[in-house]
Amino acid sequence: MTTSIAISQDDKILGEVQVYGRISHSERLMDLLETLLRVQNLKLEDLDLLVAGWGPGSFTGIRIGVTTIRTLAQVLKKDALGVSSLAALASQFQGLVAPIVDARRGRVYTGLYQVENNRVSCLKEDCLVDLKDWIKDLPKETILCGEGLEVYRNRLFQEGFNLASQRDQSLRGSSICLVGRQMASQGQDLDYRQILPNYIRPSQAERERENGH
């Protein structure tokens, strides 16, 4: 499990902390934020925009991140927004990018993005699909990234796709910051109440299939 948090000013990252391990997000998130602020000689009140990755991904991680940002925005009366965790992950690369998060049983959370000069454009909305169906029509020059590669790397390599290295497959807080800035500049709603977890639930047909109906 990865926890990452960052502080930016305009398009410059002032500081970032990335922690790997099994300690829960709730135990570490505020501690990391307080540490990062102290190192930068800042206070919570100095922040003007709070951004959370709202999924898809780990249900627990998404819920805690979104709840933390909503609470801070409400208490501090700050602007806040949520961004696609997949869009933020895609922003760490250049070109045609498809992030992949394992959803088990051969399915993945994914989307398709074009990244140019660190600007992210969504070509296909985030979705939950069978991997075999997703890669069938995916251009081979697409960069595949994300923690789903831990499960499907060999298969995707054999299919001839361009795969991110293991050290580049985790979502970074700095990426969430920069995509958040981009979304804010494009007029995204900054009311913290619109930040809700995006779990991308299976369709009704898929749920019935899983339940044996």
BELCOR-V887508 format. One record per residue. N is the residue number from 1. RES is the residue in one small letter. PHI is phi in whole degrees, 0 to 359 (999 if undefined). Layout:
n->[N	N]
res->[RES	RES]
phi->[PHI	PHI]
//
This chain:
n->[1	2	3	4	5	6	7	8	9	10	11	12	13	14	15	16	17	18	19	20	21	22	23	24	25	26	27	28	29	30	31	32	33	34	35	36	37	38	39	40	41	42	43	44	45	46	47	48	49	50	51	52	53	54	55	56	57	58	59	60	61	62	63	64	65	66	67	68	69	70	71	72	73	74	75	76	77	78	79	80	81	82	83	84	85	86	87	88	89	90	91	92	93	94	95	96	97	98	99	100	101	102	103	104	105	106	107	108	109	110	111	112	113	114	115	116	117	118	119	120	121	122	123	124	125	126	127	128	129	130	131	132	133	134	135	136	137	138	139	140	141	142	143	144	145	146	147	148	149	150	151	152	153	154	155	156	157	158	159	160	161	162	163	164	165	166	167	168	169	170	171	172	173	174	175	176	177	178	179	180	181	182	183	184	185	186	187	188	189	190	191	192	193	194	195	196	197	198	199	200	201	202	203	204	205	206	207	208	209	210	211	212	213]
res->[m	t	t	s	i	a	i	s	q	d	d	k	i	l	g	e	v	q	v	y	g	r	i	s	h	s	e	r	l	m	d	l	l	e	t	l	l	r	v	q	n	l	k	l	e	d	l	d	l	l	v	a	g	w	g	p	g	s	f	t	g	i	r	i	g	v	t	t	i	r	t	l	a	q	v	l	k	k	d	a	l	g	v	s	s	l	a	a	l	a	s	q	f	q	g	l	v	a	p	i	v	d	a	r	r	g	r	v	y	t	g	l	y	q	v	e	n	n	r	v	s	c	l	k	e	d	c	l	v	d	l	k	d	w	i	k	d	l	p	k	e	t	i	l	c	g	e	g	l	e	v	y	r	n	r	l	f	q	e	g	f	n	l	a	s	q	r	d	q	s	l	r	g	s	s	i	c	l	v	g	r	q	m	a	s	q	g	q	d	l	d	y	r	q	i	l	p	n	y	i	r	p	s	q	a	e	r	e	r	e	n	g	h]
phi->[999	243	240	222	215	213	232	232	230	57	257	251	277	278	190	210	232	231	234	247	151	258	293	292	305	297	282	247	299	292	298	296	297	297	296	296	297	296	298	272	57	237	240	305	295	282	284	252	214	250	229	234	281	258	109	281	160	300	304	294	299	297	299	292	297	294	298	297	294	299	295	297	297	292	292	271	57	246	293	206	206	248	232	299	296	289	297	296	296	298	296	281	230	232	108	272	228	234	289	227	239	294	246	73	56	78	252	222	271	202	195	234	228	251	241	225	52	66	257	253	239	272	263	223	298	304	207	247	219	289	302	298	286	293	278	302	248	279	303	294	282	298	276	260	216	108	291	295	294	299	267	247	304	299	297	290	297	295	281	91	278	274	254	293	290	299	286	253	265	268	290	251	299	298	292	298	302	290	292	299	299	298	296	297	291	266	91	299	301	253	278	302	290	272	274	230	302	250	276	50	293	298	293	302	297	293	295	294	298	294	275	82	270]
//
